[in-house]
Amino acid sequence: MSGTLNKVMLIGHLGDEVKLHYFDDKNCVGRFPLATNETYTNKQTNERVTNTEWHNIVVRNKAAEICEKYLSKGDKVYIEGRLKTRKWQDDKGNDRYSTEIQCTDFTFLTNKNEAQASLSETQPQINQPEPSTPSQPIAEDDDLPF
């Protein structure tokens, strides 16, 4: 193989809301932290140990707007992209480095019911009318072709 590969695949939970920054008329960049966990049993103490790794995710333009609209803190998401290290200078003129995941593809893994359940646990319940039942009968499982 003569080429190189820079590919990252992560499944994790958002550590904060997606923050958008518009830098001209139509382009924007979205950033959010993503937490991935590694769990193992310490053989000496027989204790379960969990290590959390934080990743800086960067999405651009339409993908950033979609992420901001549909993702919330705590949501589970699959991220695919590439590593990018940026060099910058701090207030004192020291060189600093940031490693980010430049997202090229994503899939939301928290379904709507899970998101609503986690939302109802953190916020007081608001009384809303019950949704009406559908007028069409629901198909039985036996009618499914698979």
N, C-alpha and C positions, 0 to 999 in steps of 0.2 A: 504494500500500500504506500503510495508516494505522497498522499495528502495528509492533512491533519484534521482533527475533529475537536470542536469546542461545543459540547452539548450537555445541558443540565436538565434533569427531570426531577421535580419535587412534588410531594403531596404533603400539605401542611395546613395550618390554620392562620388566618390573618391576625396579626397582633394589634392592628389599628385600622382605622378607616382609610380608604384610598384618598390620597391628597393629589389634586390636579393642579397643574401650573400651565397656563397658556402663555406662549412666548411669541406669537404673532397672530394674525387674523384667524387662522384655521388649524394650527398645529398646537398640540399639547402633550404633556408628559404626566403620567400618573406614577406615584410611588407608594409602596406599602411594605411593611415588614411581614415576613412569613416565618412561622415557627415550625420546625420539624423536630420530632422526638425520637430518641433511641432509648430503649428500655432493656435492661439485662439484670441478671441475678448475680450479685457478688458472691463468689464461691467461698470466701472466707467467713463472711457474716451471714450468708444466705438471705440477704436483704435485697429487695428490688430497688434498682437504681435507675432513675430517668435523667437523661441529659437532653437539654433543649439547645438546638442550634438555630440562630436567627439569620435570615437571609434578606437582603435588600432587593426588592423586586421593582423593576422599571417597565412600564408599558407605555405605548405611544399612541397618540391620535385617537381613532375611533375605538380601538381596543381599550384605551385608558378610560374613555367616556363610558363604555359598557361596564367595565369593572367598577367604576365609581357608582354607577346607577344600581348595580345588582349585588355587589359584595359588601359585607359588613364585618366588623370586628368579630372574630371567632369562627367565621365561615370556613369550611374546608374546601380547598381548591387544588387542582392539578396544574402545575406550571411547567412549561417547556421553554427552553431558551438557551442562551449562551452566557458565559462569564465575560465580564468586562471590568477592567480595573482602571479607575480614573486617578490621575495625579492632580493635586491642588495644593495651594499654600494657605496656611492658617494665618491668624492675625499677626503672629510674630515672624512670619516669613518662612516658617518651617515647611518642608515638603511633607504632605500627607497623602495617603492612598485610601481609596474606597473601592471595594469589590462589590459589584452588583450583578444581578441576573437580568439580562435584557430579554424580556419575555417575547416569544414569537408565537406561542399558542397557549391556550388555557382552557380548562373545563371546570365548571362549577360542580362541586361534589355534595354540597349541602342542599338537600331538596327543600322545597317551599315549606313543607310541614315541620321539618326540623328547625328551620329558621324562625318560624312563627312560635314554635314551642320554646326556643331559647329566648325569644323576645318576650313572651308572656311570663317567663320566670323572672326576668329582670325588671319588668314594668307592671304596674297595677292593671288588673283586668278592666276593660271598658265594656259595659253592657251594650251589645249590639243584637239586632234581631236575628233570629235563626234563619239560615238560608233556606229557601223553599226547596222542596224535593223535586227532582226532575220529573217531567210528565211522561217521558219515555221509559219503558222498563230497561233495567240494566241486564246485559247479557250474562248468562250463566257461564261458569268456567268451562263446562263441558262443550260449549259451542266454539271454543277457541281452536284454531287450526294447529296449534303447537302444544 
